[in-house]
Amino acid sequence: MTINGEAVATDDHFEVINPATEAVVAAAPNARREHVASAVEAAHKAAPSWSATPYEARRDALYAFADRIAEQREALAALLVAEQGKPLASAEAEVKSGIDYVTQLAAIRIDDETLRDSSGQRIMLRHRPLGVVSGITAWNYPIQLAASKLAMAVATGNATIIKPSPYTPLTTLHLGELGRGVFPKGVLNVLSGLDPLGEWIVSHPGIAKVGFTGSGPTGQAIMRSGADNLKRVTLELGGNDAAIVLDDVDVDRVAQALFDSAFENSGQLCNAIKRLYVHESRYYEVVGKLAEIARGKTIGDGMDPATDLGPLQNRNQYERVIGFLDDIRATGGEFVAGGKVPEGPGYFIEPSIVTGVSEGSRIVDEEPFGPILPVLSFSTIDEAVERANRTTFGLGGSVWSSDWQRAESIARRLETGTAWVNQHAALEPSIPSGGAKHSGVGVEYSRLGLLEYTVPQIININCGPG
């Protein structure tokens, strides 16, 4: 672990499992409550001078940190495959994404704004750092999530404490090592551990904000726990994203993009397509094409060059997704591709295309977070929009058509944080990302995301003699 810019050991550890082999990859340090106290103390000591550090120096420190990540990209990608399970090419892409998020977020400058400058009065709006903030990340994209959360915190002049998921702590611990000597002591602290580490961090009165990516129930628990000291939160939670395919779509052109948007990272993506609504006139054509693509995919160990899709990341999620498969069979759904659980070690499930299901079934109403896509038909646009919006989730959605302007008019009716046209889950550091309904609070990334790590302050000056 990294506390106050130094390596910190602990006498308690927990096992990290390779989801492709179920073998132990490493033993990670299990932080105690005193480690949280030490990290918060170190961060509080570092925060005043770091917040007073000129923007250019903070930016350059993040650039240097990104360079260190780049120097270790091969080792980080291999470690990511071992703890998370995704194919090596996807792991390499995530490392690159982490670098891009750090550098592009660092390049966003938050300046004071002049609200009024007239004879005798000057009013300025500035954005002060919150002080000490925390980032708690999920197991699906541990490098990208940790890199972006620490970048938003550090770029805005805060000191931060990063806690990765206990399923995938190794790459984030390595990021903490890379930050030593780049940032002043105490600016970046990284703790790993099992429950109740997250609760200790969230409830600590010395932490002003928590940025969290993960499940809805955990997000709600964070809000409850932080309420006593009015802790600020940014919550990026689950989704049940719907994609609507119109009658004028070019199926051959969009089928691969639809499949990739649903099955990236074996469906373990908050913004993945999880419900596909296809106009009845194109329904069987789309289903057939997606089934053909699914049957051509190879699942396996991420270090095997032939692997297209890796395993589910952990046993709990694996068993949960198997429960969806069982429920689909029990309620009359049909697997036109996949639906099988291979024998042998590893948390593998075939990419599955499902028909014969509707609203009211688990696979349509809930978020599976796995390689299963239900495909449903619709008759009218109004029907499709109403069904897409008939959910407590509101992360993302998309509309697919040969006429992008027609699709845009429909996308505007989706009750989501982001609505895409002819694409899905197209995320980047310069674009805000957040959820509606139960899919989140606040936004991440872009200037808007950075502002959530600050508090506005008005400087109101009477320019006359005092």
N, C-alpha and C positions, 0 to 999 in steps of 0.2 A: 504494500500500500504506500501511498505518498501523502505525508502530512508535513506541512511547513517546509516543503521542498526537499524532504529527505525520505529515504526508504524506512518504513516502519514494519517490523515483524510482529507476529502474534503467535501464541502457543496453541491456538485453536484453528483448525482448518476444515474445509469441506471439499468433497469430491466434485470435479467437473467432468461430465460424461460426454463422450463423442456420440452423437445421436445416430450415426451411421453404423457404428460397431458395438455400441453400448459398453465400450471399454473406458476406463478412467484415463482422462487426458492429463490431469494435474490435480494437485490439492491447492485450493485458493485460501487466502487468509480470511478468517471469520472475525470481523471487527467486534470489539466490545464497546460498551457505552462510553468508557473513558477515551476510546479512540475518537468518538464523535465529539466529545468535549474538547479534546486536543485540537481537532481539525477546526472547530468553530473558533477556538481561541486564536489559533494561528491566522485564520482568515480575518478575524476582527483586527488583529495587529497589522495585517497587510493592507486592509481596505482603504484607510485614509490616504496613505501615500500613493497607492495605485490609482485611486480616483482623481488625485491631483496630477497624475502623470499625463503629459500632453497626449492628445489623440494619436499623433504620429508615432510616438514611442510604443503605445499599446498596439497599434496596427502592426508595426514592425516586429514586435515580439510574437504576434500571432503568425506573421509570415515566416518567421524563423521556426516556429513550432511546426507549421505545415511542411517546411523543408525537412525537418527531422522525420516526420511521418513518411515523406516521399523516400527518404533514404532507407527506411525499414519496410517499404511496401511489400516486398516479397515475403518477409517473415510474418508480417501482420496478416497478409492474405492466407497463408498456410495455417496460422493459428486460428483465424476466423473459421476456416473450413473445419478444423478439428473440434471447435467448441460449438459452432452453430449448425454446420452440416451442409450449407449451400455449396454449389459447384465452385471450383476454383475461379473460373472466369467471372462469376458473380461476386465472389469475394474480392477479387482484384478491382472490379468495378466499384464495390462499396468503399474500398480504401481510397480510390480516386475521388469518389463522391465526398468522403470525409475531408480530403484536402481541399476540394472545391468549396465546400461549405465554410471551412475556416477562412480561406483567403477572401472569398466574396463577401462574407459577413464582416470581416475585418475592414473591408474597403468602404463600408457604409459609415459615413461621418454624421454624427448628430450634433448640429450646431445650435447655438442660441438663436431664437427668433425675436425680431423686433415687432411688437404688437402695436406700439404707438411711439412716435418720435416727433413731438410738436413743441412749440414754444412753451417752455416751462415744465414739460413732463416727458418722461421716457419710461416705457413699460416693456420689459423683456420676459420672454418665456424660455427657461432653461430646463434641462432634463438631468436631474441629479441621479447618480447611481444609488441603488437601494442599500448597498453595503455588502452583506454576506448573503449569497443565494445558493440554492442547491439544484442539481439536475439529477433526476432519477429516470433511468432508461430501461427499455424493453429488450427482449432477447432476439428479436427478429433482425434488427439492423444495429448491433451494438456499437460499431465504430462510427457510423454516420450520425447516430443519435447523440453519442457522447461528444463527438467533435463539434457538432453544431450547438449543443447546449453550452458547452464551455466557451465556445467562441462568442455567443451572444452575451454571456455573462461578463467575460473578460474584456471584450471590445467596448462595453459601456462603462467600464471602470469598477466593476464589482470583483470581489474575491468569491471563489466558488468551491463547492464540495460536490463531487460527482459520485453517484452510486449506481453501478451497473446491476442488471439482473443477476441473481446467483447462478442462473443457468449458463450465462455467457460473460463471466467477469474478466477473463484473461486478456482479451485485447484492450479493454478499457484500463486495466492495471498497467498494461504496457504503454498506453498513451500517457498515463501519469508519470511513468519513468521518463518518457521523452520530454515532458514538460519541465523536468528538473533542470535548473540552470538557465532555462529560457525565460521563465517568469520569475519575478521576485518571490522569495519564500513566503508561503502562505496564500498566494494568489490562486493556485490550483492544488486542490487536495482530492485524492481519490480513495474511497473506502469500498471494500467488498465485504459481503457477509449475508448470512441467512436472516430470516425474520428473528427478532423485531428491529433489525437495523433501520429499515425504512421508516418505521414508526418513531424511532429515536430521532431521526433527522427531521421528520415532518413536524414533530411536536416541540422541537427545541426552540426556545424563545429567542435565541440569538441568530436565527436564520429568518431573513425577511421574506423570502420567496422560494417556492418550489416550482420548477418546471418538470412536468411529468409526462411520459409517454407510456401508455399501457392500457389496462382494461378499465371499463367503466366502473365496476364496483370498487376497484382500488382508487380510482380518481375521486369517487364520492367519499371514501374513507379519508383521503388526504384533505378534502375540503372540511370534513368534520373535525379532523385532528388539528388543523391549522386555525380553526375558527376562534379558539380561545385568545390567541394573540394576533388576530386579524392578518394572518399571513397571506400574502399575495400568491396567486397560483396561475400558471398556464397549464392547461390540461389538454393533451392530444389523446383522445380515447378511441374506442372501437368504432367500426363502421359496418354498414350493411349496404354498400354502394350498389345502386341499380344502374344498368346501362340499357338504354332504349334504342333499338335498331328499327329504323323506319323502312317503309315499303320500297323506297327508291335506292336503297343501299347497293353498292357493288360488293357482293359477298366475297368474291375472290380477293378483292383488295383489302377488306377489313377483317377477314376471319382470323388471320394470324395475330393481328394487333389485339383483337378481342380475347383470343386465347392467352396471349402473353400478359394482358392486363388482369386476367383472372388467376393465372397460375404462376406468376413471378414469385420466386422464393417459396414454391409449393403452396401458394395461396396465403402465406403468412405475411400479409401486408395489410395494414389498416385500410389503405385506399384501394385495395384490389376490388375488381368487379366481383360481387357476390350474388347478384341476381341479374339475369339477362332476360329482358322483355323484347321479343321479336314480333314484328307484325305478322299476322297469320298467313299472309301471302308469301312470306319468305321463311317461315318457321322451319320447315323440314330441310330446306336448303342449308340454312345456318347450322342446324343441329347436325346434319350429316358432315359438314365441313369441319366443325369443331371436334366431332368424334374421330374423324380421320386424323386430325392433328394430334389428338390425345393418344391415340393408339400408336403413333409413331415416336412417342417420347420414351426415353430411357431413364429410369430412376436408379439411383445408386450412390455410392460413396462420392463425395464432392471432389476427391483427389483423382478420380478416374476420369480421363479426358472424354470418355464416351457418355458421361452422365449429363443429362439435361435438367433433371429435377432431383433435389436431395430429399432427405427425410424430414419429418416433423421434428421440431427442435428438442422436445422433451417428452417423457413418457406420459405425463398428465395430459398434454395436448394431443398426443397420439391416441390415447384412450378416449378422449372427448370426441375426436373426429370419427373414430370407429363407432361411437354411439350415434353419430349422425348417419353413418352408413346403415346401421341396423334399423334406425327409425325410418329411413327412406324405404327400405324393403318392407317393413311392417305396415306402412301406410300406403302401399301400392305404387310407389315410384319405380321408375325403370332406369337402369344404367345402360345407356347406349354406348358408353365406353367406360372402362375402369370398374370401380366398385370392389376391387379385390385388395386384400392385405397379404403381401408376399410373406412366405415363411422365411425363417432365419433371423439373424440378429439385425438390429436397426429398426427405426421407427418409420418404416416406409408404407406409403399408401399410394395406389395407382391414381393418376389424374383421372377424374371422374366427371362425365357429362350426364346430367340427370334430367329426365322428362317425367310427365305424369304427376307433378306436384303443384301445389298452389298455396296461396296465403292460408295460414293456419297450420302449416307443417313447419317443423323445426328448421329445415334447411332453407326455407324462404324467410321465416320470421327472425331467426337468430343469426349470429355471425359465427360460421364454423371455424374460420381461420385455418383453413386447410385446403387441399387440392380437390374441391368439389364445387361444381358450378351447376345450379338449376337453371334450365332454360324454359321460359314461359311464353305463351303467345298472347297477343292482344289484338283488338279490332279497331279501336279508335284512339286518337291521341289523348283525349281527355281521360279515357280509361287507363292508358299507360301511365300518365302523369299521376293520377290519383293513386294507383297501386304502388308506384315508385315511392311516393311520399307517405304511404301508409306504414310508417315505422317510427320508432322512437329515436332511431339513428339519423344523423344528418351530416356525415363527413363529406362524401363526394358523390357525384353522379355524372352521367354522360349521355349524349345523344349522338347517334351515328346516321349519316345521310349523305347522299351525293350533292345535296343543296345545303351548304353550311349555314346560310342565312335562315332557312327554314328550321334547321336544327337549333340554331341559337335562340330563336323565339321560344322553342320548347324548353331548352336548357334553363332559361330564365325563370321557369315555373318550378324548378326543382328546389326543394327545401334543404339545401346543402351548403356547406362552407365553400366548396368549389364545384362548379359545373363545367365540364369539358365538352367540346364538340370534336368528334372524330379522333379522340384520344382519351386516355384515362390515366390517372395517377402520374400526370406530367408535372413533377415537382422540381423546384429549383430554388437556390438561396435568395434570389432577388424577388420572389413572389410570396406574399403572405399565405400561410397555410393554417387553417383552423376548422373547427366543426360547429355545426348548428345542433340544436336539440341536445340529446345526451351524448353527442360525439365530441364534446370539448368545451373549454372555456378559454377565450383569448385566442391569439394567433402566434405562430412562430415564423421566424425567418423574415427577411426584408427589413425595411426601416420600421414598419409597424411592430414586428416581432422584437426588435431591439428595444423599442420604446417600452415594452412591457418589463424590462429590466431596470427601468428608471422611474422616478417620481417627478411630476411636473412641479416647477417652482416659479412663481411670478416675482420678478424684481421690479418694483414700482417706485420710480424715482421722481421726487419733486426737485427739479433742477434749480429752483430759486434758492436764495440764501437761507441757511438753517437758523 
